Amino acid sequence: MESVRNRWFLFSSLQGYDRRWLRPDVVAGLTVWAVLVPESLAYATIAGVAPVVGLYAAVPALVLYAAAGSSRHLVVGPMSATAALSAAIVAPVAGADGGHYLTLTAVLAIMTGVMGLVAGLCRLGFAASFISEPVLKGFIVGLALTIIVGQVPKLFGVEKSDGDFFEQAWGVIRHLGDTQWPTLAVGALSLALVLLLKRWLPLLPGSLVVVLLSIAAVSVFSLDQHGVEIVGHIESGLPSLGLPHGRSWHDYYDLAGPAVGVLLIGFAEGLGAAKTYAAKAGYEVDPNRELLGLGAANLGSGLSSGMVVNGSLSKTAVNGSAGAKSQLSGLVVAVLTIVTLLFLTGLFEQLPEATLAAVVIAAVIELVDFAALRRLYRVWSHRLGTIYGFAARADFAAAIAAMLGVLLFDTLPGLVIGIGMSMLLLLYRSSRPHVASLGQQGGAWVDTDRHPDAGVLADSVVVRVESGLFFANADHVKERIEELCTDATRVVVLDAETSPFVDVSAAEMLMQLQTTLQRNGIELRIAHDIGQVRDVLADTARTGERLNVFGTVDEALADRV
């Protein structure tokens, strides 16, 4: 597989460009543009800014990611998850000042970009590994539900309520009597058509088709005169460049911490999409280059009066399905978006708000992946009471905690809860390694939980710790070994072959375990102490005390009494 880890030049996906790629790249660019324009307008509304801000963000994001990123297929632009995070972060800081809100949105993008560049240069790409897949799945499900409930009032033409997911949902129910039926008809038809086109004609830009049809309907039937809200004036032309006006350095400092959270979620989501299509095309992506690409994209977006951006799985899928070979497709999308800003913004002014809400809902509804949560629950149910039950329970509990964190406490607290659960999950698993009781089968020592018919010795206990031994799990291992001992036990053999390391605390634990077992007439023996394990055990042995060490389990049991 081709590696890009040490290729730090700009526009790496265009190096050695094959002219035969030109047509598929251009076709892919046209296809992605047809999806990106309506979705960018919609995601900007999620962030709480004017729809055109989504287009402002898309152009520099596409160009700068193509220059600095390592994926040939990833499409970077406004996305629902980071847009919702942006709104949750900026709203409390901005207060009721709309102009302040807009500039702070750009400041957040700038700080996210700076954090991304710093993280990339410091080679912190491994950080994405600390958000487990179950936690990320639960967080995304909660975020998608929150976005959907926030768009439902636009579908019905009713007032939106404040508060968490449940308060907003109750607000929709309370205001159902105020439903604007023309608005509901436009929104429901738009949503149904987008979903049907996505289902039956996936290569057709369904969002753009529905947007154009709804614009035509407003023009022909004067729907805006019958209570259907429309987007209204969209400023044409290119955005102003530079730092947001009127902002103090204090604003940048205040948003630096939240920007780390935005970066982490955007990076995790985009890296997953990039790896998926890199594997299909037979090349590698570099997580540190991805941080640099995401950082450059956000910095460029913020300096162009835009909003936070990240890699899009849905648009990357469109890009890959349309035959993209390199980031030239992204550059084509950027050029077409500039054309849209210069000449086509007037076309979208008649776009119904209900249709825009339908586009958002259709884009995020696939993220409400209850099937994944059900799979986690089934694993929990299947493993309940088995040797791996604790891991399955932890995965499912972490996913639910992250989801409920978003639904009950809003997006940013939900993110913190999700990251906290990832850390707790890591610590939990590290402190609770599987301590297998071994028996003989076919001349080998195997786990008796997996092989109940394996032969065991009445007077001996053979155990294997499927982890390194260190301070966090030493007490658990000691307790588990003591639990396995019976009145008939005379020898305990610890097979250290699957323990790649041991620290001083664990070595001390083994000495204490030996003393405890000796009081009960049981001898502790160690088998397969290799490499670092042997060295630490030897260095930490107390004066006059030593552990009985043997080369193999069979040797440790050969002379038992």
C-alpha positions as CSV (number, residue, x, y, z in Angstrom):
1,M,0.0,0.0,0.0
2,E,1.4,3.4,-1.0
3,S,2.5,5.5,2.0
4,V,2.2,9.3,2.3
5,R,3.6,9.6,5.8
6,N,6.8,11.3,4.9
7,R,5.5,13.3,1.9
8,W,5.1,16.8,3.2
9,F,5.0,18.8,0.0
10,L,1.8,20.7,-1.0
11,F,-0.9,19.3,-3.2
12,S,0.5,15.8,-2.7
13,S,-2.4,14.1,-4.4
14,L,-1.6,16.0,-7.6
15,Q,2.0,14.8,-7.7
16,G,2.5,12.6,-10.8
17,Y,-1.0,13.5,-12.0
18,D,-2.3,11.2,-14.8
19,R,-4.1,13.1,-17.5
20,R,-6.6,10.2,-17.7
21,W,-7.9,11.3,-14.3
22,L,-9.0,14.7,-15.6
23,R,-12.4,13.7,-16.8
24,P,-13.4,11.7,-13.7
25,D,-12.1,14.4,-11.4
26,V,-14.1,17.1,-13.2
27,V,-17.3,14.9,-13.2
28,A,-16.8,14.2,-9.5
29,G,-16.3,17.9,-8.8
30,L,-19.6,18.8,-10.6
31,T,-21.4,16.1,-8.6
32,V,-20.1,17.2,-5.3
33,W,-20.8,20.9,-6.0
34,A,-24.5,20.0,-6.6
35,V,-24.6,18.5,-3.1
36,L,-22.3,20.9,-1.3
37,V,-24.1,24.2,-2.2
38,P,-27.5,23.4,-0.7
39,E,-26.0,21.6,2.3
40,S,-23.6,24.4,3.0
41,L,-26.5,26.9,3.0
42,A,-28.3,24.5,5.4
43,Y,-25.4,23.9,7.8
44,A,-24.8,27.6,8.1
45,T,-28.3,27.9,9.5
46,I,-27.4,25.2,12.1
47,A,-24.5,27.3,13.1
48,G,-26.8,30.3,13.5
49,V,-25.4,32.5,10.8
50,A,-26.5,33.6,7.3
51,P,-26.7,30.8,4.8
52,V,-24.1,32.4,2.5
53,V,-21.5,31.9,5.3
54,G,-21.5,28.2,4.5
55,L,-20.3,29.0,0.9
56,Y,-17.7,31.5,2.3
57,A,-16.3,28.6,4.4
58,A,-16.4,26.0,1.6
59,V,-14.0,27.7,-0.9
60,P,-10.9,28.1,1.3
61,A,-11.6,24.8,3.1
62,L,-11.5,22.9,-0.2
63,V,-8.4,24.6,-1.5
64,L,-6.3,24.6,1.6
65,Y,-7.2,21.0,2.5
66,A,-6.2,19.9,-1.0
67,A,-2.9,21.7,-0.4
68,A,-2.1,20.3,3.1
69,G,-4.1,17.1,3.6
70,S,-3.1,13.6,2.7
71,S,-6.4,12.1,1.4
72,R,-7.1,12.1,-2.3
73,H,-10.9,11.8,-1.8
74,L,-11.9,13.7,1.4
75,V,-14.2,16.6,0.9
76,V,-13.9,19.3,3.6
77,G,-16.6,21.9,4.2
78,P,-19.3,22.9,6.7
79,M,-20.8,19.9,8.5
80,S,-23.7,19.3,10.8
81,A,-21.8,18.1,13.8
82,T,-19.3,21.0,14.0
83,A,-21.9,23.5,12.9
84,A,-24.0,22.5,15.9
85,L,-20.9,22.7,18.2
86,S,-20.2,26.1,16.8
87,A,-23.7,27.3,17.7
88,A,-23.5,25.8,21.2
89,I,-20.1,27.5,21.8
90,V,-20.8,30.9,20.3
91,A,-24.3,31.6,21.5
92,P,-23.6,32.0,25.2
93,V,-20.6,34.3,24.4
94,A,-22.3,36.4,21.8
95,G,-25.6,37.1,23.7
96,A,-28.2,38.9,21.7
97,D,-25.8,40.8,19.4
98,G,-26.2,39.3,15.9
99,G,-23.1,41.0,14.5
100,H,-21.0,39.8,17.5
101,Y,-22.3,36.3,16.8
102,L,-21.1,36.3,13.2
103,T,-17.6,37.5,14.0
104,L,-17.2,35.1,16.9
105,T,-18.2,32.2,14.6
106,A,-15.3,33.3,12.4
107,V,-13.0,33.6,15.4
108,L,-13.9,30.1,16.5
109,A,-13.0,28.8,13.0
110,I,-9.6,30.6,13.2
111,M,-8.8,29.2,16.7
112,T,-9.8,25.7,15.5
113,G,-7.5,26.2,12.6
114,V,-4.6,27.3,14.8
115,M,-5.1,24.4,17.2
116,G,-5.1,22.0,14.2
117,L,-1.9,23.4,12.8
118,V,-0.2,23.2,16.2
119,A,-1.5,19.7,16.8
120,G,-0.3,18.6,13.4
121,L,3.2,20.1,13.8
122,C,3.4,18.5,17.2
123,R,2.4,15.2,15.7
124,L,-0.6,14.7,17.9
125,G,-2.6,12.7,15.4
126,F,-2.8,9.8,17.8
127,A,-5.2,11.8,20.0
128,A,-8.2,10.7,17.9
129,S,-7.7,7.2,19.2
130,F,-8.8,8.3,22.7
131,I,-12.4,8.7,21.6
132,S,-13.7,5.2,21.3
133,E,-16.0,4.2,18.5
134,P,-19.0,3.5,20.8
135,V,-18.6,6.9,22.4
136,L,-18.3,8.7,19.1
137,K,-21.4,6.8,17.8
138,G,-23.5,7.7,20.8
139,F,-22.3,11.4,20.6
140,I,-23.2,11.6,16.9
141,V,-26.6,10.0,17.4
142,G,-27.4,12.5,20.2
143,L,-26.1,15.3,18.0
144,A,-28.2,14.3,15.0
145,L,-31.3,14.0,17.1
146,T,-30.7,17.5,18.5
147,I,-30.2,18.9,15.0
148,I,-33.4,17.3,13.8
149,V,-35.6,18.5,16.6
150,G,-34.1,22.0,16.1
151,Q,-35.2,21.9,12.4
152,V,-38.7,20.5,12.9
153,P,-40.3,23.9,13.9
154,K,-39.2,25.2,10.4
155,L,-41.0,22.3,8.8
156,F,-44.2,23.1,10.7
157,G,-43.8,26.9,10.5
158,V,-44.0,27.2,14.3
159,E,-42.0,28.9,17.0
160,K,-38.8,27.2,18.1
161,S,-38.4,26.5,21.9
162,D,-35.2,26.8,23.8
163,G,-33.6,24.2,26.0
164,D,-32.4,20.6,25.6
165,F,-33.7,18.0,23.2
166,F,-36.6,17.1,25.3
167,E,-37.7,20.7,26.0
168,Q,-37.5,21.5,22.3
169,A,-39.5,18.4,21.4
170,W,-42.1,19.3,24.0
171,G,-42.2,22.8,22.5
172,V,-43.0,21.4,19.1
173,I,-45.8,19.4,20.5
174,R,-47.2,22.4,22.4
175,H,-47.2,24.6,19.2
176,L,-48.7,22.0,16.8
177,G,-51.9,24.0,16.9
178,D,-50.1,26.9,15.3
179,T,-48.9,24.8,12.3
180,Q,-48.7,26.7,9.0
181,W,-50.2,24.2,6.6
182,P,-48.6,25.6,3.4
183,T,-45.2,25.5,5.2
184,L,-45.7,22.0,6.4
185,A,-46.8,20.9,2.9
186,V,-43.6,22.4,1.3
187,G,-41.4,20.9,4.1
188,A,-42.9,17.4,4.1
189,L,-42.9,17.1,0.3
190,S,-39.3,18.4,0.2
191,L,-38.2,15.9,2.9
192,A,-40.0,13.0,1.2
193,L,-38.5,13.8,-2.2
194,V,-34.9,14.2,-0.9
195,L,-35.2,10.8,0.9
196,L,-36.7,9.1,-2.1
197,L,-34.1,10.4,-4.5
198,K,-31.3,9.4,-2.1
199,R,-32.8,5.9,-1.9
200,W,-33.7,5.2,-5.5
201,L,-31.3,7.6,-7.5
202,P,-28.3,8.0,-5.2
203,L,-26.1,9.4,-8.0
204,L,-28.5,12.2,-8.6
205,P,-27.9,15.4,-6.5
206,G,-31.3,15.0,-4.8
207,S,-30.7,18.0,-2.5
208,L,-30.1,20.4,-5.4
209,V,-33.0,19.0,-7.4
210,V,-35.4,19.6,-4.5
211,V,-34.0,23.0,-3.8
212,L,-34.5,24.1,-7.4
213,L,-38.0,22.6,-7.5
214,S,-39.0,24.4,-4.3
215,I,-37.6,27.7,-5.6
216,A,-39.6,27.2,-8.8
217,A,-42.7,26.5,-6.7
218,V,-42.3,29.7,-4.8
219,S,-41.9,31.7,-8.0
220,V,-44.8,30.1,-9.8
221,F,-47.3,29.9,-6.9
222,S,-46.1,32.9,-4.9
223,L,-45.8,30.7,-1.8
224,D,-44.1,33.5,0.1
225,Q,-47.4,35.4,0.0
226,H,-49.2,32.5,1.7
227,G,-47.1,32.3,4.8
228,V,-44.1,30.2,3.6
229,E,-40.9,31.7,4.9
230,I,-38.1,32.1,2.4
231,V,-34.3,32.6,2.9
232,G,-34.5,36.1,1.6
233,H,-31.6,38.3,0.4
234,I,-28.2,36.5,0.1
235,E,-25.3,38.8,-0.4
236,S,-23.5,38.1,-3.7
237,G,-19.8,38.4,-4.2
238,L,-16.7,37.1,-2.4
239,P,-16.2,37.5,1.3
240,S,-13.9,40.0,3.0
241,L,-10.5,38.6,3.9
242,G,-8.6,39.0,7.2
243,L,-9.2,38.9,10.9
244,P,-12.8,39.6,12.0
245,H,-13.3,43.3,12.7
246,G,-13.8,44.6,16.2
247,R,-12.6,41.5,18.1
248,S,-10.1,41.7,20.9
249,W,-7.5,39.1,21.7
250,H,-9.6,38.2,24.7
251,D,-12.2,36.7,22.4
252,Y,-9.5,34.5,20.8
253,Y,-8.3,33.4,24.2
254,D,-11.9,32.6,25.4
255,L,-12.6,30.4,22.4
256,A,-9.2,28.5,22.4
257,G,-10.4,25.8,24.8
258,P,-13.7,25.1,23.0
259,A,-11.9,25.1,19.7
260,V,-10.0,22.0,20.9
261,G,-13.3,20.2,21.3
262,V,-14.5,21.2,17.8
263,L,-11.1,20.1,16.4
264,L,-11.3,16.7,18.1
265,I,-14.7,15.9,16.8
266,G,-14.1,17.2,13.3
267,F,-10.8,15.4,13.1
268,A,-12.3,12.1,14.3
269,E,-15.1,12.3,11.8
270,G,-13.0,13.4,8.9
271,L,-10.2,10.9,9.6
272,G,-12.7,8.0,9.6
273,A,-14.0,9.1,6.1
274,A,-10.4,9.6,4.8
275,K,-9.3,6.2,6.0
276,T,-12.4,4.5,4.5
277,Y,-11.7,5.7,1.0
278,A,-7.9,5.4,1.3
279,A,-8.3,1.7,2.0
280,K,-10.5,1.3,-1.0
281,A,-8.1,3.1,-3.3
282,G,-4.9,1.4,-1.9
283,Y,-3.1,4.3,-0.3
284,E,-2.5,5.6,3.3
285,V,-3.5,8.8,5.1
286,D,-1.3,10.4,7.7
287,P,-3.2,11.5,10.8
288,N,-0.7,14.3,11.4
289,R,-1.1,15.6,7.8
290,E,-4.9,15.4,8.3
291,L,-4.6,17.7,11.3
292,L,-2.6,20.1,9.3
293,G,-5.1,20.0,6.4
294,L,-8.0,20.5,8.8
295,G,-6.2,23.2,10.6
296,A,-5.4,25.1,7.4
297,A,-9.0,24.6,6.1
298,N,-10.4,26.1,9.3
299,L,-7.9,29.0,9.4
300,G,-8.7,29.9,5.8
301,S,-12.4,29.7,6.5
302,G,-12.2,32.0,9.5
303,L,-10.1,34.5,7.7
304,S,-12.7,34.4,4.9
305,S,-15.7,35.3,7.2
306,G,-16.6,31.6,7.3
307,M,-17.4,29.0,9.9
308,V,-15.8,25.8,11.3
309,V,-15.4,23.0,8.8
310,N,-14.4,19.4,8.8
311,G,-14.2,16.3,6.5
312,S,-17.6,15.0,5.3
313,L,-18.3,11.3,5.1
314,S,-21.4,11.8,2.9
315,K,-19.8,14.2,0.4
316,T,-16.6,12.1,0.4
317,A,-18.8,9.1,-0.5
318,V,-20.4,11.2,-3.4
319,N,-16.9,12.1,-4.5
320,G,-15.6,8.6,-4.5
321,S,-18.7,7.1,-6.2
322,A,-18.4,9.7,-8.9
323,G,-14.9,8.5,-9.7
324,A,-12.6,11.1,-8.2
325,K,-8.9,10.2,-8.4
326,S,-7.3,13.2,-6.7
327,Q,-8.0,16.5,-4.9
328,L,-8.5,18.1,-8.3
329,S,-12.1,17.3,-7.8
330,G,-12.1,19.4,-4.7
331,L,-10.5,22.3,-6.5
332,V,-13.2,22.0,-9.2
333,V,-15.8,22.3,-6.4
334,A,-14.1,25.4,-5.1
335,V,-14.2,27.1,-8.5
336,L,-17.8,26.3,-9.0
337,T,-18.6,27.6,-5.5
338,I,-16.9,30.9,-6.4
339,V,-19.1,31.0,-9.5
340,T,-22.1,30.4,-7.3
341,L,-21.1,33.3,-5.0
342,L,-20.5,35.7,-7.9
343,F,-23.5,34.9,-10.1
344,L,-26.0,32.4,-8.5
345,T,-26.8,33.7,-5.0
346,G,-30.0,35.4,-6.3
347,L,-31.3,32.0,-7.4
348,F,-31.3,30.8,-3.8
349,E,-33.1,33.8,-2.3
350,Q,-36.5,32.3,-3.0
351,L,-35.6,29.0,-1.2
352,P,-38.2,28.1,1.4
353,E,-36.9,27.8,5.0
354,A,-38.9,24.6,5.2
355,T,-37.0,23.1,2.3
356,L,-33.7,24.1,3.8
357,A,-34.8,22.4,7.1
358,A,-35.7,19.3,5.0
359,V,-32.3,19.2,3.4
360,V,-30.7,19.4,6.9
361,I,-32.9,16.6,8.3
362,A,-32.3,14.4,5.3
363,A,-28.5,14.9,5.6
364,V,-28.3,14.0,9.3
365,I,-31.1,11.4,9.6
366,E,-28.7,8.7,8.4
367,L,-26.5,9.6,11.4
368,V,-29.3,8.4,13.8
369,D,-27.8,5.0,13.8
370,F,-29.9,3.2,16.3
371,A,-28.9,-0.1,14.6
372,A,-25.4,0.4,15.9
373,L,-26.6,1.0,19.4
374,R,-28.7,-2.2,19.1
375,R,-25.7,-4.1,18.0
376,L,-23.8,-2.9,21.1
377,Y,-26.8,-3.9,23.2
378,R,-26.9,-7.4,21.7
379,V,-23.2,-7.8,22.3
380,W,-23.8,-6.8,25.9
381,S,-26.7,-9.2,26.2
382,H,-24.8,-12.0,24.6
383,R,-21.6,-11.5,26.7
384,L,-23.4,-10.8,29.9
385,G,-21.9,-13.0,32.6
386,T,-19.1,-14.2,30.3
387,I,-15.4,-13.3,30.6
388,Y,-15.9,-10.3,28.3
389,G,-19.1,-9.1,29.7
390,F,-17.5,-6.1,31.4
391,A,-16.1,-4.8,28.1
392,A,-19.5,-5.1,26.3
393,R,-21.3,-3.4,29.2
394,A,-18.7,-0.6,29.2
395,D,-19.1,0.0,25.4
396,F,-22.9,0.1,25.5
397,A,-22.9,2.3,28.7
398,A,-20.4,4.7,27.2
399,A,-22.4,5.1,24.0
400,I,-25.7,5.7,25.9
401,A,-23.9,8.2,28.3
402,A,-22.5,10.2,25.4
403,M,-25.9,10.3,23.6
404,L,-27.8,11.3,26.8
405,G,-25.1,13.9,27.5
406,V,-25.9,15.6,24.3
407,L,-29.7,15.3,24.6
408,L,-29.9,16.5,28.2
409,F,-27.0,18.9,28.6
410,D,-26.5,20.3,25.1
411,T,-23.7,19.7,22.5
412,L,-20.6,21.0,24.3
413,P,-21.3,19.3,27.7
414,G,-22.2,16.2,25.8
415,L,-18.8,16.3,24.1
416,V,-17.1,16.6,27.4
417,I,-19.1,13.7,28.8
418,G,-18.2,11.6,25.7
419,I,-14.5,12.3,26.0
420,G,-14.7,11.6,29.8
421,M,-16.4,8.3,29.1
422,S,-13.7,7.4,26.6
423,M,-11.0,8.0,29.2
424,L,-13.0,6.0,31.9
425,L,-13.5,3.2,29.4
426,L,-9.8,3.0,28.7
427,L,-9.0,3.1,32.4
428,Y,-11.7,0.5,33.2
429,R,-10.4,-1.9,30.7
430,S,-6.8,-1.4,31.7
431,S,-7.7,-2.1,35.4
432,R,-9.8,-5.2,34.7
433,P,-7.7,-7.5,32.4
434,H,-9.0,-11.0,31.8
435,V,-7.3,-13.4,34.2
436,A,-7.8,-16.8,32.5
437,S,-7.8,-20.1,34.3
438,L,-5.9,-22.6,32.2
439,G,-6.3,-26.3,31.5
440,Q,-4.6,-28.8,29.2
441,Q,-6.0,-29.7,25.9
442,G,-4.0,-31.4,23.1
443,G,-0.7,-30.7,24.8
444,A,-1.4,-26.9,25.1
445,W,-2.6,-24.8,28.0
446,V,-5.9,-23.1,27.1
447,D,-8.5,-20.9,28.7
448,T,-11.1,-23.1,30.5
449,D,-13.8,-20.6,29.9
450,R,-13.4,-21.1,26.2
451,H,-12.6,-24.8,26.4
452,P,-14.7,-26.2,29.3
453,D,-13.5,-29.7,28.5
454,A,-9.8,-28.8,29.1
455,G,-8.1,-30.9,31.8
456,V,-7.4,-29.2,35.1
457,L,-5.2,-30.3,38.0
458,A,-7.0,-30.7,41.4
459,D,-4.0,-29.4,43.4
460,S,-2.8,-26.7,41.0
461,V,-4.1,-23.4,39.5
462,V,-2.6,-22.2,36.3
463,V,-3.5,-18.6,35.3
464,R,-2.7,-16.2,32.5
465,V,-3.1,-12.4,32.6
466,E,-4.0,-11.1,29.1
467,S,-2.4,-7.8,29.7
468,G,0.7,-6.1,31.0
469,L,0.9,-6.0,34.8
470,F,1.1,-2.5,36.3
471,F,-0.2,-0.4,39.2
472,A,-3.8,0.1,37.8
473,N,-4.6,-3.6,37.5
474,A,-2.2,-5.2,40.1
475,D,-4.9,-5.4,42.9
476,H,-7.5,-6.9,40.5
477,V,-5.0,-9.6,39.3
478,K,-4.1,-10.4,42.9
479,E,-7.8,-10.7,44.0
480,R,-8.6,-12.8,40.9
481,I,-5.8,-15.3,41.6
482,E,-6.8,-15.6,45.2
483,E,-10.4,-16.3,44.2
484,L,-9.3,-19.2,42.0
485,C,-7.5,-21.0,44.8
486,T,-9.3,-23.7,46.8
487,D,-8.5,-25.7,49.9
488,A,-6.9,-28.3,47.7
489,T,-4.6,-25.9,45.9
490,R,-0.9,-26.4,46.5
491,V,0.7,-24.6,43.5
492,V,-0.3,-21.5,41.6
493,V,1.5,-21.0,38.3
494,L,1.3,-17.6,36.6
495,D,2.0,-17.9,32.9
496,A,3.6,-14.6,32.1
497,E,3.9,-15.2,28.3
498,T,1.0,-12.8,27.5
499,S,2.2,-10.1,29.9
500,P,4.5,-8.0,27.8
501,F,5.6,-5.7,30.7
502,V,5.4,-5.4,34.5
503,D,6.1,-2.3,36.6
504,V,7.4,-2.0,40.1
505,S,4.0,-1.9,41.7
506,A,3.0,-5.1,40.0
507,A,6.2,-6.8,41.0
508,E,5.6,-5.8,44.6
509,M,2.1,-7.2,44.3
510,L,3.5,-10.6,43.2
511,M,5.9,-10.6,46.2
512,Q,2.9,-9.8,48.5
513,L,0.8,-12.5,46.7
514,Q,3.6,-15.1,47.2
515,T,3.7,-14.2,51.0
516,T,-0.1,-14.5,51.3
517,L,-0.3,-17.8,49.4
518,Q,2.6,-19.2,51.5
519,R,0.5,-18.6,54.7
520,N,-2.1,-21.0,53.2
521,G,0.5,-23.6,52.2
522,I,0.4,-22.6,48.5
523,E,3.5,-22.0,46.4
524,L,3.6,-19.3,43.7
525,R,5.6,-20.0,40.5
526,I,6.2,-17.9,37.4
527,A,6.5,-19.3,33.9
528,H,7.7,-17.6,30.7
529,D,9.2,-14.5,32.4
530,I,10.8,-13.0,29.3
531,G,12.6,-9.8,28.5
532,Q,11.5,-6.7,30.6
533,V,9.4,-8.8,32.9
534,R,12.4,-10.9,34.0
535,D,14.5,-7.8,34.5
536,V,11.9,-6.0,36.7
537,L,11.2,-9.0,38.8
538,A,14.9,-9.5,39.4
539,D,15.5,-5.8,40.2
540,T,12.6,-5.5,42.7
541,A,13.1,-8.8,44.6
542,R,13.5,-8.1,48.3
543,T,16.5,-9.2,50.2
544,G,16.2,-12.9,51.1
545,E,13.1,-13.3,48.9
546,R,12.7,-14.4,45.3
547,L,10.0,-15.6,43.0
548,N,10.2,-19.1,41.7
549,V,10.7,-18.8,38.0
550,F,10.5,-21.6,35.3
551,G,10.9,-21.6,31.6
552,T,7.5,-23.2,30.9
553,V,4.2,-24.0,32.6
554,D,5.0,-27.8,32.4
555,E,8.4,-27.2,34.1
556,A,6.7,-25.2,36.8
557,L,4.4,-28.2,37.5
558,A,6.9,-31.0,37.1
559,D,8.0,-31.2,40.7
560,R,4.9,-30.0,42.5
561,V,4.1,-31.7,45.8
